[in-house]
Amino acid sequence: MRFVDIGVAGAIGLSSMVILLAVSPEPGTLVMRQSQEQIAMREALFTFASDKGLSWFQSSSGAIICSSVSALSNSTVSYSASIDSRSCAAIPSSGVTSMLIQSGTMTVVLEGWYDAKG
C-alpha cells in the first residue's frame, strides 16, 4: 500500500510540474517581447526623423530638437536626443535604442527607452 501512496504522490507532483510549465511563460517569450519593443522604438525614431527631414535637423536649434523628440514620449517610453554630444535628458545606461543622424558638422543621436515604471 505504501508503494501506491508513493506512486500517487509522484503522479500528482509530475502533473503539477506539467501544469506549471504549461501556464508559465517561456523564457523566450520575454526576449521576444523585448525585441518587439526595441523594433517599435526604432520605427518611432525612424518615422520621426523621416517626417522632419534632414534640413529640419540642420536648421533647428538644439532646444527645438530636444523638445520635439521628448514630445514623442508617453507613460512607458521616453525619447530624447544628444546634439553634438550634449544630451537633452538623463539617459539610462542600458535598454536604449538609438539612431544616429550626421549632417555636415552636426551629429544628432535620437534615443528611446522603456521607463522602469512602465
MIGUKE-584489 format. One record per residue (C-alpha): residue number from 1; x, y, z. Coordinates in Angstrom, 3 decimals. Example, Ala and Ser with C-alpha at 12.3 -4.5 7.8 and 13.67 -1.06 7.14 Angstrom:
// residues 2
<site><nr>1</nr><x>12.300</x><y>-4.500</y><z>7.800</z></site>
<site><nr>2</nr><x>13.670</x><y>-1.060</y><z>7.140</z></site>
// end
This chain:
// residues 118
<site><nr>1</nr><x>0.000</x><y>0.000</y><z>0.000</z></site>
<site><nr>2</nr><x>2.897</x><y>2.316</y><z>0.704</z></site>
<site><nr>3</nr><x>4.142</x><y>1.962</y><z>-2.905</z></site>
<site><nr>4</nr><x>0.710</x><y>3.024</y><z>-4.159</z></site>
<site><nr>5</nr><x>0.857</x><y>6.162</y><z>-1.985</z></site>
<site><nr>6</nr><x>4.331</x><y>6.990</y><z>-3.296</z></site>
<site><nr>7</nr><x>3.173</x><y>6.380</y><z>-6.861</z></site>
<site><nr>8</nr><x>0.124</x><y>8.611</y><z>-6.461</z></site>
<site><nr>9</nr><x>2.197</x><y>11.357</y><z>-4.815</z></site>
<site><nr>10</nr><x>4.736</x><y>11.124</y><z>-7.647</z></site>
<site><nr>11</nr><x>1.987</x><y>11.316</y><z>-10.269</z></site>
<site><nr>12</nr><x>0.487</x><y>14.362</y><z>-8.586</z></site>
<site><nr>13</nr><x>3.930</x><y>16.002</y><z>-8.429</z></site>
<site><nr>14</nr><x>4.624</x><y>15.339</y><z>-12.116</z></site>
<site><nr>15</nr><x>1.156</x><y>16.579</y><z>-13.076</z></site>
<site><nr>16</nr><x>1.742</x><y>19.779</y><z>-11.104</z></site>
<site><nr>17</nr><x>5.058</x><y>20.366</y><z>-12.863</z></site>
<site><nr>18</nr><x>3.475</x><y>19.856</y><z>-16.271</z></site>
<site><nr>19</nr><x>0.691</x><y>22.307</y><z>-15.413</z></site>
<site><nr>20</nr><x>3.207</x><y>24.902</y><z>-14.179</z></site>
<site><nr>21</nr><x>5.251</x><y>24.570</y><z>-17.354</z></site>
<site><nr>22</nr><x>2.129</x><y>24.989</y><z>-19.470</z></site>
<site><nr>23</nr><x>0.937</x><y>28.052</y><z>-17.533</z></site>
<site><nr>24</nr><x>4.211</x><y>29.923</y><z>-17.000</z></site>
<site><nr>25</nr><x>5.616</x><y>31.930</y><z>-19.908</z></site>
<site><nr>26</nr><x>8.643</x><y>30.574</y><z>-21.669</z></site>
<site><nr>27</nr><x>11.941</x><y>32.420</y><z>-21.204</z></site>
<site><nr>28</nr><x>11.946</x><y>33.157</y><z>-24.937</z></site>
<site><nr>29</nr><x>8.632</x><y>34.999</y><z>-24.661</z></site>
<site><nr>30</nr><x>10.188</x><y>37.791</y><z>-22.597</z></site>
<site><nr>31</nr><x>13.119</x><y>38.101</y><z>-25.004</z></site>
<site><nr>32</nr><x>10.749</x><y>38.202</y><z>-27.974</z></site>
<site><nr>33</nr><x>8.644</x><y>40.913</y><z>-26.285</z></site>
<site><nr>34</nr><x>11.751</x><y>42.991</y><z>-25.604</z></site>
<site><nr>35</nr><x>12.829</x><y>42.590</y><z>-29.231</z></site>
<site><nr>36</nr><x>9.429</x><y>43.732</y><z>-30.440</z></site>
<site><nr>37</nr><x>9.604</x><y>46.751</y><z>-28.127</z></site>
<site><nr>38</nr><x>13.063</x><y>47.623</y><z>-29.467</z></site>
<site><nr>39</nr><x>11.749</x><y>47.385</y><z>-33.039</z></site>
<site><nr>40</nr><x>8.786</x><y>49.629</y><z>-32.170</z></site>
<site><nr>41</nr><x>11.136</x><y>52.244</y><z>-30.677</z></site>
<site><nr>42</nr><x>13.399</x><y>52.131</y><z>-33.736</z></site>
<site><nr>43</nr><x>10.385</x><y>52.566</y><z>-36.025</z></site>
<site><nr>44</nr><x>9.195</x><y>55.567</y><z>-33.992</z></site>
<site><nr>45</nr><x>12.642</x><y>57.179</y><z>-34.208</z></site>
<site><nr>46</nr><x>12.900</x><y>56.460</y><z>-37.937</z></site>
<site><nr>47</nr><x>9.416</x><y>57.859</y><z>-38.593</z></site>
<site><nr>48</nr><x>10.210</x><y>60.982</y><z>-36.592</z></site>
<site><nr>49</nr><x>13.468</x><y>61.560</y><z>-38.490</z></site>
<site><nr>50</nr><x>11.813</x><y>60.879</y><z>-41.850</z></site>
<site><nr>51</nr><x>8.905</x><y>63.202</y><z>-41.128</z></site>
<site><nr>52</nr><x>11.179</x><y>66.058</y><z>-40.019</z></site>
<site><nr>53</nr><x>13.756</x><y>65.641</y><z>-42.756</z></site>
<site><nr>54</nr><x>17.465</x><y>66.352</y><z>-42.783</z></site>
<site><nr>55</nr><x>17.026</x><y>70.056</y><z>-43.491</z></site>
<site><nr>56</nr><x>14.917</x><y>70.426</y><z>-40.306</z></site>
<site><nr>57</nr><x>17.727</x><y>68.949</y><z>-38.218</z></site>
<site><nr>58</nr><x>20.274</x><y>71.247</y><z>-39.884</z></site>
<site><nr>59</nr><x>18.246</x><y>74.410</y><z>-39.354</z></site>
<site><nr>60</nr><x>16.780</x><y>73.711</y><z>-35.876</z></site>
<site><nr>61</nr><x>18.392</x><y>74.645</y><z>-32.603</z></site>
<site><nr>62</nr><x>19.286</x><y>72.023</y><z>-30.029</z></site>
<site><nr>63</nr><x>16.420</x><y>73.153</y><z>-27.787</z></site>
<site><nr>64</nr><x>13.866</x><y>72.702</y><z>-30.570</z></site>
<site><nr>65</nr><x>15.201</x><y>69.267</y><z>-31.437</z></site>
<site><nr>66</nr><x>15.147</x><y>68.253</y><z>-27.757</z></site>
<site><nr>67</nr><x>11.569</x><y>69.405</y><z>-27.190</z></site>
<site><nr>68</nr><x>10.328</x><y>67.808</y><z>-30.414</z></site>
<site><nr>69</nr><x>11.912</x><y>64.455</y><z>-29.605</z></site>
<site><nr>70</nr><x>10.735</x><y>64.463</y><z>-25.996</z></site>
<site><nr>71</nr><x>7.172</x><y>65.144</y><z>-27.222</z></site>
<site><nr>72</nr><x>7.183</x><y>61.577</y><z>-28.584</z></site>
<site><nr>73</nr><x>7.415</x><y>60.230</y><z>-25.016</z></site>
<site><nr>74</nr><x>4.468</x><y>58.659</y><z>-23.248</z></site>
<site><nr>75</nr><x>3.835</x><y>56.888</y><z>-19.925</z></site>
<site><nr>76</nr><x>6.027</x><y>53.887</y><z>-20.804</z></site>
<site><nr>77</nr><x>8.505</x><y>55.081</y><z>-23.422</z></site>
<site><nr>78</nr><x>10.874</x><y>58.032</y><z>-23.151</z></site>
<site><nr>79</nr><x>12.647</x><y>59.642</y><z>-26.074</z></site>
<site><nr>80</nr><x>15.498</x><y>62.090</y><z>-26.028</z></site>
<site><nr>81</nr><x>18.367</x><y>63.282</y><z>-28.172</z></site>
<site><nr>82</nr><x>22.003</x><y>64.190</y><z>-27.975</z></site>
<site><nr>83</nr><x>23.180</x><y>67.014</y><z>-30.180</z></site>
<site><nr>84</nr><x>26.922</x><y>67.190</y><z>-30.732</z></site>
<site><nr>85</nr><x>27.473</x><y>65.079</y><z>-27.576</z></site>
<site><nr>86</nr><x>25.209</x><y>67.274</y><z>-25.411</z></site>
<site><nr>87</nr><x>22.327</x><y>65.202</y><z>-24.092</z></site>
<site><nr>88</nr><x>18.840</x><y>66.679</y><z>-23.695</z></site>
<site><nr>89</nr><x>17.980</x><y>64.382</y><z>-20.758</z></site>
<site><nr>90</nr><x>19.493</x><y>61.766</y><z>-18.482</z></site>
<site><nr>91</nr><x>19.612</x><y>58.507</y><z>-20.399</z></site>
<site><nr>92</nr><x>19.744</x><y>55.082</y><z>-18.732</z></site>
<site><nr>93</nr><x>22.860</x><y>53.009</y><z>-19.173</z></site>
<site><nr>94</nr><x>21.047</x><y>50.045</y><z>-20.726</z></site>
<site><nr>95</nr><x>17.992</x><y>49.241</y><z>-22.801</z></site>
<site><nr>96</nr><x>18.426</x><y>52.252</y><z>-25.045</z></site>
<site><nr>97</nr><x>17.624</x><y>52.184</y><z>-28.742</z></site>
<site><nr>98</nr><x>19.379</x><y>54.866</y><z>-30.730</z></site>
<site><nr>99</nr><x>19.598</x><y>56.306</y><z>-34.212</z></site>
<site><nr>100</nr><x>22.475</x><y>58.455</y><z>-35.484</z></site>
<site><nr>101</nr><x>21.900</x><y>61.383</y><z>-37.838</z></site>
<site><nr>102</nr><x>25.004</x><y>63.122</y><z>-39.102</z></site>
<site><nr>103</nr><x>24.900</x><y>66.137</y><z>-41.358</z></site>
<site><nr>104</nr><x>27.871</x><y>68.331</y><z>-42.024</z></site>
<site><nr>105</nr><x>29.304</x><y>69.282</y><z>-38.658</z></site>
<site><nr>106</nr><x>26.157</x><y>68.375</y><z>-36.660</z></site>
<site><nr>107</nr><x>25.688</x><y>64.961</y><z>-35.055</z></site>
<site><nr>108</nr><x>22.288</x><y>64.096</y><z>-33.600</z></site>
<site><nr>109</nr><x>21.602</x><y>60.841</y><z>-31.759</z></site>
<site><nr>110</nr><x>17.921</x><y>60.089</y><z>-31.213</z></site>
<site><nr>111</nr><x>17.347</x><y>57.745</y><z>-28.275</z></site>
<site><nr>112</nr><x>14.424</x><y>55.814</y><z>-26.844</z></site>
<site><nr>113</nr><x>13.980</x><y>53.550</y><z>-23.820</z></site>
<site><nr>114</nr><x>11.271</x><y>51.955</y><z>-21.729</z></site>
<site><nr>115</nr><x>10.774</x><y>53.513</y><z>-18.331</z></site>
<site><nr>116</nr><x>11.195</x><y>51.171</y><z>-15.369</z></site>
<site><nr>117</nr><x>7.726</x><y>52.060</y><z>-14.112</z></site>
<site><nr>118</nr><x>6.099</x><y>51.177</y><z>-17.457</z></site>
// end
